[in-house]
Amino acid sequence: MTHREMESRSELEIPTLGRTLRLFGRAFLLRCPNCGKGPVLEHWLKLRVRCGTCGLRLQRGEHDSFIGSMFILFTLVGVTIYVVLTVTLLATEATPWGLLENGLPVLALALLLVFFPFSKLVWLAFDLMLRPVTPEELEWHRTAATEFSTERDAPR
């Protein structure tokens, strides 16, 4: 069977609430959103190429996976920073501007590292939520020889 990497063969699907919660719950537990197992991390800042159990390619060969996961990463960091800022402003009588000016950027850099693997897996969960993996695609993921290619004109 031939499969062009950049072309999904599954149709968009309206997910159920249970499926959505299951996919995102697995991603936030740093497990494969597809099977709920793993391993999925090579180390904290790098995902494996495939899930260690089901064989799903964790980047699924799509161009948008990097941009989507970075959007999720910056959103998680931004929301966390706003929560810390709000709690600090509400909890103190005199606003510690020096601490906030110096501490929030340091906290943001630390949170980028903390949330990095979560953002990759949450994006994969979002992708699987809308485009569930088909058995044919999963078999292709397991047997594809190369890690991934971004060439649209790769031979069929």
C-alpha positions, -999 to 999 in steps of 0.1 A, spaced: 0 0 0 13 34 -9 5 65 12 14 101 6 25 114 39 11 149 36 -24 137 26 -47 125 53 -72 99 42 -95 103 72 -125 126 70 -130 154 96 -153 141 123 -173 158 151 -159 142 182 -179 131 212 -172 147 246 -160 114 260 -135 109 232 -123 145 235 -117 141 273 -100 108 268 -76 121 241 -67 153 260 -65 135 294 -40 110 279 -20 139 264 -18 157 297 -6 125 313 22 124 287 9 93 271 0 85 235 -34 101 228 -43 73 205 -37 42 227 -31 58 262 2 40 266 37 48 255 65 55 258 63 87 239 92 108 253 128 102 242 137 128 268 119 159 282 125 181 251 121 154 224 93 131 215 100 97 201 92 92 164 65 67 171 45 56 201 62 26 217 29 6 219 6 14 190 33 27 165 15 60 157 39 86 144 37 114 170 41 141 144 18 124 119 36 141 90 16 173 89 31 207 83 9 223 110 22 202 139 50 225 148 30 257 145 0 242 163 21 228 192 39 262 196 5 280 197 -6 256 225 27 261 243 26 299 242 -11 298 253 -3 276 283 26 298 293 5 330 288 -25 318 308 -2 306 336 16 340 337 -17 358 339 -29 336 367 4 342 386 2 380 380 -35 382 391 -29 361 423 2 383 431 -17 415 426 -47 403 447 -26 389 475 -3 418 481 -11 452 495 19 469 478 25 457 443 60 442 440 68 456 406 105 448 408 97 412 414 71 411 387 93 428 361 122 404 367 103 373 379 77 369 353 101 367 323 122 341 342 90 322 351 79 324 314 112 308 303 109 281 329 73 274 319 84 270 282 105 241 292 79 226 316 50 227 291 70 217 260 62 180 258 26 186 269 21 211 240 33 185 214 9 158 227 -20 181 232 -17 192 195 -16 155 185 -47 149 206 -64 179 189 -54 164 155 -67 129 165 -99 145 178 -108 159 145 -91 134 122 -91 99 139 -64 76 127 -77 49 103 -64 13 105 -47 18 71 -29 50 83 -18 33 115 -4 4 96 15 29 74 28 47 104 42 14 118 58 3 86 71 36 70 109 33 67 117 70 71 111 92 101 91 118 81 94 138 49 80 172 42 81 167 4 47 168 -12 59 152 -44 74 122 -27 69 90 -48 38 71 -42 
